[in-house]
Amino acid sequence: MLSLGLPILSPLQGEVASLIDEYSVGMRYGTDTGKTLHDCITALTQDTALQRSMSQKARALYAERFSFEMVYGGLVKHLEKLVTQRRKDAK
């Protein structure tokens, strides 16, 4: 949903939580945060500036890290590196 500029609301930890916290693209809820999903939805619906800010950051993060061009380009570089390494190992 980053590509649509929708703030992420998630109870997940790990990589998703890190993205939300590091880039301010949404809100986390659950026992570790002390917030409920209702709290997060209420905060976003009552604070349009917060919603707008998270929306802009979500689009920017998508363009920077998850757009087709970025993902495909990264995959191609990774595959080329693997082939190069295999060739070196085969010699």
DRENMAR-992014 format. One line per 5 residues: number of its first residue (from 1); their letters; for each residue x, y, z of N, C-alpha, C, O. Coordinates in steps of 0.2 Angstrom, whole numbers, plus 5000, padded with zeros to 4 digits. Layout:
// residues N
NUM) A) X Y Z X Y Z X Y Z X Y Z ~ ...
END
This chain:
// residues 91
1) MLSLG) 5004 4994 5000 5000 5000 5000 5004 5006 5000 5002 5012 4999 ~ 5011 5005 5001 5015 5011 5001 5014 5015 4994 5015 5021 4994 ~ 5014 5011 4989 5013 5015 4982 5007 5019 4981 5007 5024 4978 ~ 5002 5018 4985 4996 5022 4985 4996 5027 4990 4992 5032 4991 ~ 5001 5028 4994 5002 5033 4999 4998 5031 5005 4996 5036 5009
6) LPILS) 4996 5025 5007 4992 5024 5012 4996 5022 5018 5001 5018 5018 ~ 4995 5025 5024 4999 5024 5030 4998 5016 5032 4992 5014 5031 ~ 5003 5013 5034 5003 5006 5036 5001 5006 5044 5004 5009 5048 ~ 4996 5002 5045 4994 5000 5052 4995 4993 5053 4992 4989 5050 ~ 5000 4991 5058 5002 4984 5058 5004 4983 5066 5006 4986 5069
11) PLQGE) 5002 4976 5068 5004 4974 5074 5010 4970 5073 5013 4967 5078 ~ 5013 4969 5067 5019 4965 5066 5025 4968 5069 5026 4974 5070 ~ 5030 4964 5071 5036 4966 5073 5041 4964 5067 5039 4962 5062 ~ 5048 4965 5069 5053 4964 5064 5054 4969 5059 5054 4975 5060 ~ 5054 4967 5052 5056 4971 5047 5050 4976 5046 5052 4982 5044
16) VASLI) 5044 4974 5046 5038 4979 5045 5039 4984 5051 5038 4990 5049 ~ 5040 4982 5057 5040 4987 5062 5046 4992 5061 5045 4998 5062 ~ 5051 4989 5059 5057 4994 5058 5056 4999 5052 5058 5005 5053 ~ 5052 4997 5047 5051 5002 5042 5046 5007 5044 5047 5013 5043 ~ 5041 5005 5048 5036 5010 5050 5040 5015 5055 5039 5021 5054
21) DEYSV) 5044 5012 5060 5047 5017 5064 5052 5021 5061 5053 5027 5062 ~ 5056 5018 5057 5062 5022 5054 5060 5027 5049 5063 5033 5049 ~ 5055 5025 5045 5052 5030 5040 5046 5034 5041 5044 5038 5037 ~ 5043 5032 5047 5037 5036 5049 5031 5035 5044 5028 5040 5042 ~ 5030 5029 5041 5025 5028 5036 5019 5025 5039 5015 5022 5035
26) GMRYG) 5018 5025 5045 5012 5022 5048 5013 5021 5055 5017 5025 5059 ~ 5008 5017 5058 5008 5016 5065 5008 5009 5067 5005 5005 5064 ~ 5011 5007 5073 5011 5000 5075 5006 5000 5081 5005 5005 5085 ~ 5003 4994 5082 4998 4993 5088 5000 4986 5090 5003 4982 5087 ~ 4997 4985 5096 4998 4979 5100 5001 4979 5107 5002 4985 5109
31) TDTGK) 5002 4974 5110 5004 4974 5117 5011 4978 5118 5012 4981 5123 ~ 5015 4977 5113 5022 4981 5114 5022 4988 5113 5026 4992 5115 ~ 5016 4991 5110 5016 4998 5109 5011 5001 5114 5011 5007 5115 ~ 5006 4997 5117 5001 5000 5121 4995 5003 5117 4991 5006 5120 ~ 4995 5002 5110 4990 5005 5106 4986 5000 5103 4988 4994 5102
36) TLHDC) 4980 5001 5102 4975 4997 5098 4974 4999 5091 4976 5005 5089 ~ 4972 4995 5087 4970 4997 5080 4966 5003 5080 4966 5008 5076 ~ 4961 5003 5084 4956 5008 5085 4960 5015 5087 4958 5020 5084 ~ 4964 5015 5091 4968 5021 5093 4972 5023 5087 4972 5029 5086 ~ 4975 5019 5083 4978 5021 5077 4974 5024 5072 4975 5030 5069
41) ITALT) 4968 5021 5070 4963 5024 5066 4961 5030 5068 4960 5035 5064 ~ 4959 5031 5074 4957 5037 5077 4962 5043 5076 4960 5048 5074 ~ 4968 5041 5078 4973 5046 5077 4974 5049 5070 4974 5055 5069 ~ 4974 5044 5065 4974 5046 5058 4968 5050 5056 4969 5055 5052 ~ 4962 5048 5058 4956 5052 5056 4956 5059 5059 4952 5063 5056
46) QDTAL) 4958 5059 5065 4958 5066 5068 4963 5071 5067 4963 5077 5068 ~ 4969 5068 5064 4975 5072 5063 4977 5072 5055 4981 5068 5053 ~ 4974 5076 5051 4975 5076 5044 4982 5078 5042 4985 5075 5037 ~ 4985 5082 5046 4992 5083 5045 4997 5077 5046 5001 5076 5042 ~ 4995 5073 5051 4999 5067 5052 4998 5062 5046 5002 5059 5044
51) QRSMS) 4991 5061 5044 4989 5057 5039 4993 5059 5032 4996 5055 5029 ~ 4993 5065 5031 4996 5068 5025 5004 5067 5025 5007 5065 5020 ~ 5007 5068 5031 5014 5067 5032 5016 5059 5030 5021 5058 5027 ~ 5012 5055 5034 5013 5048 5033 5012 5046 5026 5016 5041 5023 ~ 5007 5049 5022 5006 5047 5015 5012 5049 5011 5014 5045 5007
56) QKARA) 5014 5055 5012 5020 5057 5008 5026 5053 5009 5029 5051 5004 ~ 5027 5051 5015 5033 5047 5017 5032 5040 5014 5037 5037 5012 ~ 5026 5037 5014 5025 5031 5011 5026 5031 5004 5030 5026 5001 ~ 5024 5036 5000 5025 5036 4993 5033 5037 4991 5036 5033 4987 ~ 5036 5041 4995 5043 5042 4995 5047 5035 4996 5052 5034 4992
61) LYAER) 5045 5032 5001 5049 5025 5003 5048 5020 4997 5052 5017 4995 ~ 5042 5020 4995 5040 5015 4989 5045 5017 4983 5048 5012 4980 ~ 5045 5023 4981 5049 5025 4976 5056 5024 4977 5060 5022 4972 ~ 5059 5025 4983 5066 5024 4984 5068 5016 4985 5073 5015 4983 ~ 5063 5012 4988 5066 5005 4989 5062 5000 4986 5064 4994 4985
66) FSFEM) 5055 5001 4984 5051 4996 4982 5048 4996 4975 5044 4992 4973 ~ 5049 5001 4972 5046 5002 4965 5049 4997 4960 5054 4994 4962 ~ 5046 4995 4955 5048 4990 4950 5055 4991 4948 5059 4987 4948 ~ 5056 4997 4946 5063 4999 4944 5069 4997 4949 5074 4995 4947 ~ 5067 4999 4955 5072 4998 4961 5073 4990 4962 5078 4988 4963
71) VYGGL) 5067 4987 4963 5068 4980 4964 5071 4976 4958 5075 4972 4960 ~ 5068 4977 4952 5071 4974 4947 5078 4975 4946 5082 4970 4944 ~ 5080 4981 4946 5087 4983 4945 5092 4979 4951 5097 4977 4949 ~ 5089 4979 4957 5093 4976 4962 5093 4968 4961 5099 4965 4962 ~ 5088 4965 4958 5088 4958 4957 5093 4957 4951 5097 4952 4952
76) VKHLE) 5093 4961 4946 5098 4960 4940 5105 4960 4943 5109 4956 4941 ~ 5107 4965 4947 5113 4966 4950 5115 4960 4954 5121 4957 4954 ~ 5111 4957 4958 5112 4952 4962 5113 4945 4958 5118 4942 4959 ~ 5109 4944 4953 5110 4938 4948 5117 4939 4945 5120 4934 4944 ~ 5118 4945 4942 5125 4946 4939 5131 4944 4944 5136 4941 4941
81) KLVTQ) 5130 4946 4950 5135 4945 4955 5136 4937 4956 5142 4935 4957 ~ 5130 4934 4956 5131 4927 4957 5134 4923 4952 5138 4919 4953 ~ 5132 4925 4946 5135 4922 4940 5143 4923 4940 5147 4919 4938 ~ 5145 4930 4941 5152 4931 4941 5156 4927 4946 5161 4925 4945 ~ 5153 4926 4952 5156 4923 4958 5156 4915 4956 5161 4912 4957
86) RRKDA) 5151 4912 4953 5151 4905 4950 5157 4904 4945 5160 4899 4945 ~ 5158 4909 4941 5163 4908 4936 5170 4908 4939 5174 4905 4937 ~ 5171 4913 4944 5177 4913 4947 5178 4907 4951 5184 4904 4951 ~ 5173 4904 4954 5174 4898 4958 5175 4892 4954 5178 4887 4956 ~ 5173 4892 4948 5174 4886 4943 5181 4886 4940 5183 4881 4938
91) K) 5184 4891 4940 5191 4891 4937 5196 4888 4942 5202 4888 4940
END
